[in-house]
Amino acid sequence: MLLIISETGQRVRLAPLTVKVQWDHKKEHVFPASAEETDAYLRLQAEAGQGVRVQVTGPLKQAGKVDYTLEVREYRWPAK
């Protein structure tokens, strides 16, 4: 799946969440991802149609100068 940034037209590849990046300061390690978070990509893939607006949250990874992948941790449909 691709996410197209509405303001710039830049394309960002969407992918399943592999590692949650939020840190647990008390336990000094990364918070584990919940089942809801690890399944978010599959749910989005099943629910989204072509050209729909969606807000996606997750770690953004860069490969090369202009290639980006956003791992889907959660998403929501904007208010109409």
FIVEX-668751 format. One line per 5 residues: their letters; for each residue x, y, z of N, C-alpha, C. Coordinates in steps of 0.001 Angstrom, whole numbers. Example, Ala and Ser with C-alpha at 12.3 -4.5 7.8 and 13.67 -1.06 7.14 Angstrom:
2
AS> 13190/-5690/7800/12300/-4500/7800/13200/-3300/7800 | 12850/-2250/7080/13670/-1060/7140/12900/30/7870
END
This chain:
80
MLLII> 841/-1175/0/0/0/0/883/1234/0 | 368/2278/-599/1071/3551/-620/225/4626/38 | 891/5498/763/278/6687/1325/806/7853/507 | -72/8692/1/347/9871/-760/73/11088/104 | 1132/11832/418/1009/13021/1256/252/14082/470
SETGQ> -880/14532/1006/-1762/15418/249/-1112/16757/-101 | -282/17297/757/307/18611/497/1467/18578/-484 | 2196/17464/-538/3409/17417/-1375/3313/16418/-2518 | 2413/15454/-2403/2325/14407/-3412/3359/13300/-3217 | 4195/13420/-2197/5213/12400/-1935/4546/11076/-1576
RVRLA> 5119/9988/-2074/4597/8650/-1819/5421/7977/-724 | 4711/7387/223/5343/6676/1335/4751/5279/1363 | 5615/4278/1354/5158/2896/1406/4680/2587/2814 | 3536/1911/2937/3022/1472/4231/3396/16/4446 | 3696/-330/5698/4129/-1690/6034/3618/-2049/7427
PLTVK> 3569/-3334/7736/3183/-3744/9097/4212/-3274/10131 | 3747/-3053/11343/4620/-2663/12447/5563/-3809/12790 | 6862/-3519/12859/7831/-4548/13255/8337/-4321/14670 | 8543/-3066/15057/9041/-2746/16395/8363/-1469/16876 | 7825/-1511/18069/7251/-312/18673/8396/545/19196
VQWDH> 8346/1845/18975/9478/2695/19336/9294/3438/20658 | 8170/3218/21335/7955/3898/22609/8733/3198/23723 | 9378/3997/24564/10292/3503/25579/9627/3478/26954 | 9801/2385/27688/9343/2255/29060/10513/2637/29966 | 10449/3832/30546/11564/4331/31358/11749/3543/32657
KKEHV> 10664/3040/33212/10770/2275/34452/11475/940/34227 | 11126/256/33148/11704/-1059/32870/12917/-988/31951 | 13172/200/31410/14322/459/30528/14362/-460/29314 | 13226/-554/28654/13162/-1260/27371/11950/-753/26590 | 11859/-1176/25352/10761/-762/24491/9461/-1403/24960
FPASA> 8367/-618/24958/7058/-1184/25247/6742/-2236/24189 | 6178/-3368/24576/5775/-4339/23548/4548/-3822/22804 | 4460/-4135/21524/3306/-3750/20727/2129/-4647/21079 | 952/-4060/21136/-260/-4844/21402/-698/-5557/20121 | -1583/-6517/20277/-2121/-7223/19106/-2852/-6251/18189
EETDA> -3559/-5294/18773/-4263/-4283/17972/-3273/-3487/17121 | -2118/-3144/17700/-1110/-2386/16953/-454/-3222/15859 | -137/-4471/16150/519/-5296/15129/-442/-5681/14005 | -1750/-5687/14279/-2752/-6011/13255/-3260/-4796/12495 | -2839/-3597/12875/-3371/-2368/12279/-3178/-2321/10763
YLRLQ> -2020/-2716/10278/-1769/-2688/8830/-2770/-3565/8083 | -2997/-4781/8576/-3927/-5693/7907/-5352/-5159/7931 | -5757/-4560/9052/-7099/-3973/9135/-7232/-2800/8171 | -6205/-1958/8114/-6240/-826/7189/-6315/-1313/5753 | -5540/-2310/5432/-5534/-2866/4084/-6923/-3386/3706
AEAGQ> -7608/-4012/4644/-8938/-4561/4382/-10008/-3471/4276 | -9849/-2377/5038/-10873/-1339/5106/-10702/-217/4084 | -9474/62/3699/-9207/1242/2866/-9519/972/1406 | -10020/1990/775/-10212/1950/-671/-9201/2883/-1312 | -9199/2904/-2603/-8267/3771/-3315/-8723/5221/-3178
GVRVQ> -7797/6093/-2834/-8083/7517/-2764/-8785/7977/-1507 | -8793/7172/-442/-9425/7591/807/-8433/8368/1662 | -8967/9247/2506/-8124/10008/3430/-8040/9248/4743 | -6812/9138/5266/-6601/8420/6516/-5395/9029/7227 | -5432/9023/8543/-4291/9481/9343/-3616/8235/9906
VTGPL> -2313/8101/9647/-1565/6912/10050/-473/7321/11038 | -307/6518/12096/731/6746/13093/1615/5513/13165 | 2925/5740/13230/3876/4651/13371/5273/5122/13051 | 6266/4254/13206/7645/4633/12930/7874/4865/11431 | 8557/5954/11120/8909/6284/9742/10364/5909/9525
KQAGK> 10615/5116/8497/11979/4668/8204/12390/5176/6832 | 13640/5587/6717/14161/6109/5453/15146/5129/4840 | 14996/4898/3541/15921/4053/2777/16336/4869/1560 | 17551/5347/1556/17985/6225/474/17568/7655/774 | 17710/8516/-226/17429/9942/-3/15943/10278/-10
VDYTL> 15151/9554/-789/13743/9929/-924/12763/8777/-713 | 13235/7603/-352/12358/6453/-156/12046/6293/1331 | 10746/6305/1652/10315/6189/3039/9308/5069/3188 | 9335/4436/4366/8338/3436/4732/7777/3830/6090 | 6457/3843/6186/5771/4122/7438/5148/2825/7921
EVREY> 5588/2359/9086/5021/1150/9674/3745/1535/10418 | 2650/908/10066/1336/1270/10600/1163/700/12006 | 1128/1590/13000/851/1189/14391/-618/1428/14713 | -1152/2526/14189/-2573/2818/14332/-2995/3757/13212 | -4279/3845/12995/-4805/4747/11975/-6187/5194/12391
RWPAK> -6624/6282/11774/-7995/6728/12008/-8470/7478/10784 | -9759/7441/10611/-10387/8169/9514/-10661/9583/10008 | -10310/10599/9224/-10560/11974/9674/-12054/12282/9746 | -12397/13218/10612/-13794/13636/10718/-14236/14274/9406 | -15476/14039/9060/-15996/14582/7797/-16570/15948/7984
END
